[in-house]
């Protein structure tokens, strides 16, 4: 089943992307204020934006790969019947 291998590779890369988004350090380049409270608020907002964007990308590619895999399976069953 080479298509299962392709799907597994896609899942592997999505998990690498997830780990990169969750655990790698992220530094904001424009936060240069001396107020600790303001800096924490900005970092929190940026972290939420980054998480939302990352999870959206992961979800998109996961859904697309799943739909492609389902399409391949359906085409195989269609060709076997005919």
C-alpha positions in Angstrom: 0.0 0.0 0.0 2.2 2.9 -1.2 -0.7 5.3 -0.6 -0.7 4.4 3.1 3.0 5.2 3.2 2.3 8.6 1.6 -0.4 9.3 4.1 1.9 8.3 6.9 4.6 10.6 5.6 2.1 13.5 5.5 1.1 12.8 9.1 4.7 12.7 10.1 5.4 16.1 8.6 2.3 17.5 10.2 3.4 16.2 13.6 6.9 17.8 13.1 5.1 21.1 12.3 3.0 20.7 15.4 6.1 20.1 17.6 7.8 23.0 16.0 4.9 25.3 16.8 4.5 24.1 20.3 8.0 23.6 21.7 10.5 25.7 19.8 11.2 29.2 21.2 9.5 32.1 19.6 11.0 35.6 20.0 9.1 38.7 19.1 11.2 41.2 17.2 9.3 44.4 17.9 8.8 44.2 21.6 11.2 46.8 23.0 9.2 48.3 25.8 10.4 48.4 29.4 7.0 47.8 30.9 6.8 44.1 31.9 3.0 44.1 32.0 2.7 45.5 28.5 5.3 43.2 27.2 3.5 40.1 28.7 0.2 41.1 27.1 1.8 41.6 23.7 3.6 38.2 24.0 0.4 36.5 25.0 -1.5 38.0 22.1 1.2 37.0 19.6 1.4 33.5 21.1 -2.4 33.1 20.6 -2.2 34.4 17.0 0.7 32.1 16.3 -1.1 29.1 17.8 -4.3 29.8 15.8 -2.4 30.2 12.5 -0.3 27.1 13.1 -3.3 24.9 14.1 -5.2 26.2 11.0 -2.3 25.2 8.8 -2.0 21.8 10.4 -5.7 21.2 10.2 -5.9 22.2 6.6 -3.1 19.9 5.5 -4.5 17.1 7.6 -8.0 17.4 6.1 -6.6 17.7 2.6 -4.4 14.6 3.0 -7.3 12.6 4.5 -9.6 13.6 1.7 -6.9 12.6 -0.9 -6.4 9.3 0.8 -10.2 8.6 0.9 -10.4 9.5 -2.8 -7.6 7.1 -3.6 -9.3 4.3 -1.7 -12.7 5.0 -3.4 -11.0 4.9 -6.8 -9.4 1.6 -6.1 -12.7 0.0 -5.1 -14.3 1.4 -8.2 -11.7 0.0 -10.5 -11.8 -3.4 -8.8 -15.6 -3.7 -9.4 -15.4 -2.7 -13.1 
